[in-house]
Amino acid sequence: MERPLWVRWLKVYAIGGAIIGSGFLLFKYTTPTDQQLISQLSPELRLQYERERKLRQSEQQALMKIVKETSQSDDPIWKTGPLQSPWERNGDNVQSRDHFAKVRAEEVQKEELARIRNELSQLRSETEKKTKEIVQDKQGKSWWRFW
């Protein structure tokens, strides 16, 4: 004998809900949080992430400023104002990308210079110590004596 129609639909909804619910739970409990991802990065990548955090935040703030200005204007959405369309042949959009890349490169360069300066000062202090030791050793000895 055939089951009533509402029983079949109840079975469909129950199985569909179970599939969707299990997918949601799997996604929720197997996807790592941002902090877990950052903690699992290698030390070099974590350092790079921390260095570029301020740049990403400033880039996001600039984008939000443009979005607010665009939303307050009465122009159509395709007239984006200072934000150029990627399909236009005008190179202004490329300039903004280059600006952020240039700022990032300057920050990396400054950090590299600071690291090199620290290494150089350490080398100078080490060589100065060794030179003083050599000079003190030779002050006690005469160059014409062998003993």
PyMOL CGO cylinders between C-alpha atoms (Angstrom):
from pymol import cmd
from pymol.cgo import CYLINDER

trace = [
    CYLINDER, 0.00, 0.00, 0.00, 1.24, 3.46, -0.88, 0.3, 1, 1, 1, 1, 1, 1,
    CYLINDER, 1.24, 3.46, -0.88, 2.14, 5.93, 1.89, 0.3, 1, 1, 1, 1, 1, 1,
    CYLINDER, 2.14, 5.93, 1.89, 0.29, 9.22, 2.14, 0.3, 1, 1, 1, 1, 1, 1,
    CYLINDER, 0.29, 9.22, 2.14, 1.78, 12.20, 0.33, 0.3, 1, 1, 1, 1, 1, 1,
    CYLINDER, 1.78, 12.20, 0.33, 2.53, 14.17, 3.50, 0.3, 1, 1, 1, 1, 1, 1,
    CYLINDER, 2.53, 14.17, 3.50, 4.66, 11.29, 4.85, 0.3, 1, 1, 1, 1, 1, 1,
    CYLINDER, 4.66, 11.29, 4.85, 6.80, 11.32, 1.70, 0.3, 1, 1, 1, 1, 1, 1,
    CYLINDER, 6.80, 11.32, 1.70, 7.24, 15.09, 1.90, 0.3, 1, 1, 1, 1, 1, 1,
    CYLINDER, 7.24, 15.09, 1.90, 8.09, 14.84, 5.59, 0.3, 1, 1, 1, 1, 1, 1,
    CYLINDER, 8.09, 14.84, 5.59, 10.76, 12.28, 4.73, 0.3, 1, 1, 1, 1, 1, 1,
    CYLINDER, 10.76, 12.28, 4.73, 12.18, 14.58, 1.99, 0.3, 1, 1, 1, 1, 1, 1,
    CYLINDER, 12.18, 14.58, 1.99, 12.35, 17.56, 4.35, 0.3, 1, 1, 1, 1, 1, 1,
    CYLINDER, 12.35, 17.56, 4.35, 13.87, 15.48, 7.16, 0.3, 1, 1, 1, 1, 1, 1,
    CYLINDER, 13.87, 15.48, 7.16, 16.61, 14.04, 4.94, 0.3, 1, 1, 1, 1, 1, 1,
    CYLINDER, 16.61, 14.04, 4.94, 17.29, 17.42, 3.31, 0.3, 1, 1, 1, 1, 1, 1,
    CYLINDER, 17.29, 17.42, 3.31, 17.47, 19.11, 6.70, 0.3, 1, 1, 1, 1, 1, 1,
    CYLINDER, 17.47, 19.11, 6.70, 19.84, 16.41, 7.96, 0.3, 1, 1, 1, 1, 1, 1,
    CYLINDER, 19.84, 16.41, 7.96, 22.14, 16.88, 4.96, 0.3, 1, 1, 1, 1, 1, 1,
    CYLINDER, 22.14, 16.88, 4.96, 22.16, 20.67, 5.30, 0.3, 1, 1, 1, 1, 1, 1,
    CYLINDER, 22.16, 20.67, 5.30, 22.57, 20.53, 9.09, 0.3, 1, 1, 1, 1, 1, 1,
    CYLINDER, 22.57, 20.53, 9.09, 25.45, 18.06, 8.91, 0.3, 1, 1, 1, 1, 1, 1,
    CYLINDER, 25.45, 18.06, 8.91, 27.14, 20.19, 6.25, 0.3, 1, 1, 1, 1, 1, 1,
    CYLINDER, 27.14, 20.19, 6.25, 26.77, 23.28, 8.42, 0.3, 1, 1, 1, 1, 1, 1,
    CYLINDER, 26.77, 23.28, 8.42, 28.15, 21.51, 11.49, 0.3, 1, 1, 1, 1, 1, 1,
    CYLINDER, 28.15, 21.51, 11.49, 31.08, 20.06, 9.53, 0.3, 1, 1, 1, 1, 1, 1,
    CYLINDER, 31.08, 20.06, 9.53, 31.90, 23.50, 8.16, 0.3, 1, 1, 1, 1, 1, 1,
    CYLINDER, 31.90, 23.50, 8.16, 31.60, 25.17, 11.55, 0.3, 1, 1, 1, 1, 1, 1,
    CYLINDER, 31.60, 25.17, 11.55, 33.80, 22.71, 13.44, 0.3, 1, 1, 1, 1, 1, 1,
    CYLINDER, 33.80, 22.71, 13.44, 36.41, 21.92, 10.78, 0.3, 1, 1, 1, 1, 1, 1,
    CYLINDER, 36.41, 21.92, 10.78, 37.15, 25.42, 9.47, 0.3, 1, 1, 1, 1, 1, 1,
    CYLINDER, 37.15, 25.42, 9.47, 39.97, 27.08, 11.44, 0.3, 1, 1, 1, 1, 1, 1,
    CYLINDER, 39.97, 27.08, 11.44, 39.60, 30.63, 12.73, 0.3, 1, 1, 1, 1, 1, 1,
    CYLINDER, 39.60, 30.63, 12.73, 41.81, 33.46, 11.53, 0.3, 1, 1, 1, 1, 1, 1,
    CYLINDER, 41.81, 33.46, 11.53, 43.91, 33.31, 14.69, 0.3, 1, 1, 1, 1, 1, 1,
    CYLINDER, 43.91, 33.31, 14.69, 44.47, 29.57, 14.28, 0.3, 1, 1, 1, 1, 1, 1,
    CYLINDER, 44.47, 29.57, 14.28, 45.58, 30.09, 10.68, 0.3, 1, 1, 1, 1, 1, 1,
    CYLINDER, 45.58, 30.09, 10.68, 48.00, 32.85, 11.66, 0.3, 1, 1, 1, 1, 1, 1,
    CYLINDER, 48.00, 32.85, 11.66, 49.44, 30.78, 14.51, 0.3, 1, 1, 1, 1, 1, 1,
    CYLINDER, 49.44, 30.78, 14.51, 50.11, 27.88, 12.11, 0.3, 1, 1, 1, 1, 1, 1,
    CYLINDER, 50.11, 27.88, 12.11, 52.05, 30.04, 9.65, 0.3, 1, 1, 1, 1, 1, 1,
    CYLINDER, 52.05, 30.04, 9.65, 55.80, 29.82, 9.46, 0.3, 1, 1, 1, 1, 1, 1,
    CYLINDER, 55.80, 29.82, 9.46, 57.65, 32.56, 11.40, 0.3, 1, 1, 1, 1, 1, 1,
    CYLINDER, 57.65, 32.56, 11.40, 58.65, 34.36, 8.19, 0.3, 1, 1, 1, 1, 1, 1,
    CYLINDER, 58.65, 34.36, 8.19, 55.09, 34.47, 6.86, 0.3, 1, 1, 1, 1, 1, 1,
    CYLINDER, 55.09, 34.47, 6.86, 53.72, 35.49, 10.26, 0.3, 1, 1, 1, 1, 1, 1,
    CYLINDER, 53.72, 35.49, 10.26, 56.23, 38.35, 10.39, 0.3, 1, 1, 1, 1, 1, 1,
    CYLINDER, 56.23, 38.35, 10.39, 55.26, 39.42, 6.86, 0.3, 1, 1, 1, 1, 1, 1,
    CYLINDER, 55.26, 39.42, 6.86, 51.58, 39.26, 7.83, 0.3, 1, 1, 1, 1, 1, 1,
    CYLINDER, 51.58, 39.26, 7.83, 52.20, 41.48, 10.86, 0.3, 1, 1, 1, 1, 1, 1,
    CYLINDER, 52.20, 41.48, 10.86, 54.26, 43.96, 8.81, 0.3, 1, 1, 1, 1, 1, 1,
    CYLINDER, 54.26, 43.96, 8.81, 51.60, 44.31, 6.12, 0.3, 1, 1, 1, 1, 1, 1,
    CYLINDER, 51.60, 44.31, 6.12, 48.65, 44.51, 8.50, 0.3, 1, 1, 1, 1, 1, 1,
    CYLINDER, 48.65, 44.51, 8.50, 48.76, 48.32, 8.74, 0.3, 1, 1, 1, 1, 1, 1,
    CYLINDER, 48.76, 48.32, 8.74, 49.02, 48.63, 4.97, 0.3, 1, 1, 1, 1, 1, 1,
    CYLINDER, 49.02, 48.63, 4.97, 46.00, 46.38, 4.46, 0.3, 1, 1, 1, 1, 1, 1,
    CYLINDER, 46.00, 46.38, 4.46, 44.04, 48.36, 7.05, 0.3, 1, 1, 1, 1, 1, 1,
    CYLINDER, 44.04, 48.36, 7.05, 44.90, 51.68, 5.39, 0.3, 1, 1, 1, 1, 1, 1,
    CYLINDER, 44.90, 51.68, 5.39, 43.98, 50.23, 1.99, 0.3, 1, 1, 1, 1, 1, 1,
    CYLINDER, 43.98, 50.23, 1.99, 40.64, 49.05, 3.41, 0.3, 1, 1, 1, 1, 1, 1,
    CYLINDER, 40.64, 49.05, 3.41, 39.98, 52.47, 4.98, 0.3, 1, 1, 1, 1, 1, 1,
    CYLINDER, 39.98, 52.47, 4.98, 40.71, 54.21, 1.68, 0.3, 1, 1, 1, 1, 1, 1,
    CYLINDER, 40.71, 54.21, 1.68, 38.32, 51.85, -0.08, 0.3, 1, 1, 1, 1, 1, 1,
    CYLINDER, 38.32, 51.85, -0.08, 35.60, 52.45, 2.53, 0.3, 1, 1, 1, 1, 1, 1,
    CYLINDER, 35.60, 52.45, 2.53, 36.05, 56.21, 2.14, 0.3, 1, 1, 1, 1, 1, 1,
    CYLINDER, 36.05, 56.21, 2.14, 35.54, 55.90, -1.61, 0.3, 1, 1, 1, 1, 1, 1,
    CYLINDER, 35.54, 55.90, -1.61, 32.49, 53.67, -1.08, 0.3, 1, 1, 1, 1, 1, 1,
    CYLINDER, 32.49, 53.67, -1.08, 30.93, 56.21, 1.30, 0.3, 1, 1, 1, 1, 1, 1,
    CYLINDER, 30.93, 56.21, 1.30, 31.56, 59.07, -1.13, 0.3, 1, 1, 1, 1, 1, 1,
    CYLINDER, 31.56, 59.07, -1.13, 30.09, 57.05, -3.98, 0.3, 1, 1, 1, 1, 1, 1,
    CYLINDER, 30.09, 57.05, -3.98, 27.01, 56.06, -1.98, 0.3, 1, 1, 1, 1, 1, 1,
    CYLINDER, 27.01, 56.06, -1.98, 26.28, 59.68, -1.02, 0.3, 1, 1, 1, 1, 1, 1,
    CYLINDER, 26.28, 59.68, -1.02, 26.38, 60.96, -4.59, 0.3, 1, 1, 1, 1, 1, 1,
    CYLINDER, 26.38, 60.96, -4.59, 23.35, 61.02, -6.88, 0.3, 1, 1, 1, 1, 1, 1,
    CYLINDER, 23.35, 61.02, -6.88, 25.29, 59.71, -9.86, 0.3, 1, 1, 1, 1, 1, 1,
    CYLINDER, 25.29, 59.71, -9.86, 24.55, 56.28, -11.32, 0.3, 1, 1, 1, 1, 1, 1,
    CYLINDER, 24.55, 56.28, -11.32, 26.53, 53.35, -9.95, 0.3, 1, 1, 1, 1, 1, 1,
    CYLINDER, 26.53, 53.35, -9.95, 28.69, 53.03, -13.07, 0.3, 1, 1, 1, 1, 1, 1,
    CYLINDER, 28.69, 53.03, -13.07, 30.05, 56.52, -12.46, 0.3, 1, 1, 1, 1, 1, 1,
    CYLINDER, 30.05, 56.52, -12.46, 32.25, 55.51, -9.58, 0.3, 1, 1, 1, 1, 1, 1,
    CYLINDER, 32.25, 55.51, -9.58, 34.03, 58.82, -9.11, 0.3, 1, 1, 1, 1, 1, 1,
    CYLINDER, 34.03, 58.82, -9.11, 37.64, 58.44, -7.95, 0.3, 1, 1, 1, 1, 1, 1,
    CYLINDER, 37.64, 58.44, -7.95, 37.45, 54.64, -8.25, 0.3, 1, 1, 1, 1, 1, 1,
    CYLINDER, 37.45, 54.64, -8.25, 38.06, 53.78, -11.88, 0.3, 1, 1, 1, 1, 1, 1,
    CYLINDER, 38.06, 53.78, -11.88, 36.51, 50.82, -13.61, 0.3, 1, 1, 1, 1, 1, 1,
    CYLINDER, 36.51, 50.82, -13.61, 38.97, 48.01, -14.39, 0.3, 1, 1, 1, 1, 1, 1,
    CYLINDER, 38.97, 48.01, -14.39, 37.65, 47.83, -17.96, 0.3, 1, 1, 1, 1, 1, 1,
    CYLINDER, 37.65, 47.83, -17.96, 38.41, 51.45, -18.76, 0.3, 1, 1, 1, 1, 1, 1,
    CYLINDER, 38.41, 51.45, -18.76, 41.60, 52.13, -20.62, 0.3, 1, 1, 1, 1, 1, 1,
    CYLINDER, 41.60, 52.13, -20.62, 42.51, 55.01, -18.36, 0.3, 1, 1, 1, 1, 1, 1,
    CYLINDER, 42.51, 55.01, -18.36, 45.56, 54.24, -16.23, 0.3, 1, 1, 1, 1, 1, 1,
    CYLINDER, 45.56, 54.24, -16.23, 44.40, 55.91, -12.99, 0.3, 1, 1, 1, 1, 1, 1,
    CYLINDER, 44.40, 55.91, -12.99, 43.38, 52.59, -11.45, 0.3, 1, 1, 1, 1, 1, 1,
    CYLINDER, 43.38, 52.59, -11.45, 46.82, 51.20, -12.11, 0.3, 1, 1, 1, 1, 1, 1,
    CYLINDER, 46.82, 51.20, -12.11, 48.34, 54.21, -10.34, 0.3, 1, 1, 1, 1, 1, 1,
    CYLINDER, 48.34, 54.21, -10.34, 46.45, 53.47, -7.11, 0.3, 1, 1, 1, 1, 1, 1,
    CYLINDER, 46.45, 53.47, -7.11, 47.62, 49.85, -7.21, 0.3, 1, 1, 1, 1, 1, 1,
    CYLINDER, 47.62, 49.85, -7.21, 51.15, 51.02, -7.86, 0.3, 1, 1, 1, 1, 1, 1,
    CYLINDER, 51.15, 51.02, -7.86, 50.90, 53.44, -4.95, 0.3, 1, 1, 1, 1, 1, 1,
    CYLINDER, 50.90, 53.44, -4.95, 50.06, 50.69, -2.47, 0.3, 1, 1, 1, 1, 1, 1,
    CYLINDER, 50.06, 50.69, -2.47, 52.75, 48.43, -3.96, 0.3, 1, 1, 1, 1, 1, 1,
    CYLINDER, 52.75, 48.43, -3.96, 55.26, 51.27, -3.67, 0.3, 1, 1, 1, 1, 1, 1,
    CYLINDER, 55.26, 51.27, -3.67, 54.34, 51.91, -0.03, 0.3, 1, 1, 1, 1, 1, 1,
    CYLINDER, 54.34, 51.91, -0.03, 54.71, 48.21, 0.73, 0.3, 1, 1, 1, 1, 1, 1,
    CYLINDER, 54.71, 48.21, 0.73, 58.09, 48.08, -1.02, 0.3, 1, 1, 1, 1, 1, 1,
    CYLINDER, 58.09, 48.08, -1.02, 59.29, 51.14, 0.89, 0.3, 1, 1, 1, 1, 1, 1,
    CYLINDER, 59.29, 51.14, 0.89, 58.32, 49.56, 4.22, 0.3, 1, 1, 1, 1, 1, 1,
    CYLINDER, 58.32, 49.56, 4.22, 60.16, 46.36, 3.35, 0.3, 1, 1, 1, 1, 1, 1,
    CYLINDER, 60.16, 46.36, 3.35, 63.17, 48.36, 2.24, 0.3, 1, 1, 1, 1, 1, 1,
    CYLINDER, 63.17, 48.36, 2.24, 63.23, 50.39, 5.47, 0.3, 1, 1, 1, 1, 1, 1,
    CYLINDER, 63.23, 50.39, 5.47, 63.07, 47.24, 7.57, 0.3, 1, 1, 1, 1, 1, 1,
    CYLINDER, 63.07, 47.24, 7.57, 65.86, 45.67, 5.54, 0.3, 1, 1, 1, 1, 1, 1,
    CYLINDER, 65.86, 45.67, 5.54, 68.02, 48.78, 5.97, 0.3, 1, 1, 1, 1, 1, 1,
    CYLINDER, 68.02, 48.78, 5.97, 67.42, 48.77, 9.72, 0.3, 1, 1, 1, 1, 1, 1,
    CYLINDER, 67.42, 48.77, 9.72, 68.41, 45.11, 9.90, 0.3, 1, 1, 1, 1, 1, 1,
    CYLINDER, 68.41, 45.11, 9.90, 71.57, 45.76, 7.87, 0.3, 1, 1, 1, 1, 1, 1,
    CYLINDER, 71.57, 45.76, 7.87, 72.48, 48.74, 10.08, 0.3, 1, 1, 1, 1, 1, 1,
    CYLINDER, 72.48, 48.74, 10.08, 72.12, 46.59, 13.19, 0.3, 1, 1, 1, 1, 1, 1,
    CYLINDER, 72.12, 46.59, 13.19, 74.32, 43.89, 11.70, 0.3, 1, 1, 1, 1, 1, 1,
    CYLINDER, 74.32, 43.89, 11.70, 76.89, 46.48, 10.65, 0.3, 1, 1, 1, 1, 1, 1,
    CYLINDER, 76.89, 46.48, 10.65, 77.02, 48.03, 14.13, 0.3, 1, 1, 1, 1, 1, 1,
    CYLINDER, 77.02, 48.03, 14.13, 77.47, 44.57, 15.66, 0.3, 1, 1, 1, 1, 1, 1,
    CYLINDER, 77.47, 44.57, 15.66, 80.30, 43.79, 13.24, 0.3, 1, 1, 1, 1, 1, 1,
    CYLINDER, 80.30, 43.79, 13.24, 81.96, 47.12, 13.97, 0.3, 1, 1, 1, 1, 1, 1,
    CYLINDER, 81.96, 47.12, 13.97, 81.82, 46.56, 17.72, 0.3, 1, 1, 1, 1, 1, 1,
    CYLINDER, 81.82, 46.56, 17.72, 83.21, 43.03, 17.35, 0.3, 1, 1, 1, 1, 1, 1,
    CYLINDER, 83.21, 43.03, 17.35, 86.08, 44.16, 15.12, 0.3, 1, 1, 1, 1, 1, 1,
    CYLINDER, 86.08, 44.16, 15.12, 86.82, 47.05, 17.45, 0.3, 1, 1, 1, 1, 1, 1,
    CYLINDER, 86.82, 47.05, 17.45, 87.08, 44.65, 20.40, 0.3, 1, 1, 1, 1, 1, 1,
    CYLINDER, 87.08, 44.65, 20.40, 89.37, 42.31, 18.48, 0.3, 1, 1, 1, 1, 1, 1,
    CYLINDER, 89.37, 42.31, 18.48, 91.53, 45.20, 17.30, 0.3, 1, 1, 1, 1, 1, 1,
    CYLINDER, 91.53, 45.20, 17.30, 91.91, 46.45, 20.88, 0.3, 1, 1, 1, 1, 1, 1,
    CYLINDER, 91.91, 46.45, 20.88, 92.88, 42.95, 22.01, 0.3, 1, 1, 1, 1, 1, 1,
    CYLINDER, 92.88, 42.95, 22.01, 95.51, 42.67, 19.29, 0.3, 1, 1, 1, 1, 1, 1,
    CYLINDER, 95.51, 42.67, 19.29, 96.90, 46.12, 20.07, 0.3, 1, 1, 1, 1, 1, 1,
    CYLINDER, 96.90, 46.12, 20.07, 97.10, 45.31, 23.79, 0.3, 1, 1, 1, 1, 1, 1,
    CYLINDER, 97.10, 45.31, 23.79, 98.87, 42.02, 23.05, 0.3, 1, 1, 1, 1, 1, 1,
    CYLINDER, 98.87, 42.02, 23.05, 101.40, 43.75, 20.82, 0.3, 1, 1, 1, 1, 1, 1,
    CYLINDER, 101.40, 43.75, 20.82, 102.05, 46.62, 23.24, 0.3, 1, 1, 1, 1, 1, 1,
    CYLINDER, 102.05, 46.62, 23.24, 103.65, 44.22, 25.67, 0.3, 1, 1, 1, 1, 1, 1,
    CYLINDER, 103.65, 44.22, 25.67, 105.90, 42.73, 22.99, 0.3, 1, 1, 1, 1, 1, 1,
    CYLINDER, 105.90, 42.73, 22.99, 108.54, 44.43, 20.95, 0.3, 1, 1, 1, 1, 1, 1,
    CYLINDER, 108.54, 44.43, 20.95, 108.69, 43.70, 17.26, 0.3, 1, 1, 1, 1, 1, 1,
    CYLINDER, 108.69, 43.70, 17.26, 112.40, 42.93, 17.30, 0.3, 1, 1, 1, 1, 1, 1,
    CYLINDER, 112.40, 42.93, 17.30, 112.28, 40.40, 20.14, 0.3, 1, 1, 1, 1, 1, 1,
    CYLINDER, 112.28, 40.40, 20.14, 111.41, 36.81, 19.49, 0.3, 1, 1, 1, 1, 1, 1,
    CYLINDER, 111.41, 36.81, 19.49, 110.96, 35.72, 23.11, 0.3, 1, 1, 1, 1, 1, 1,
]
cmd.load_cgo(trace, "trace")
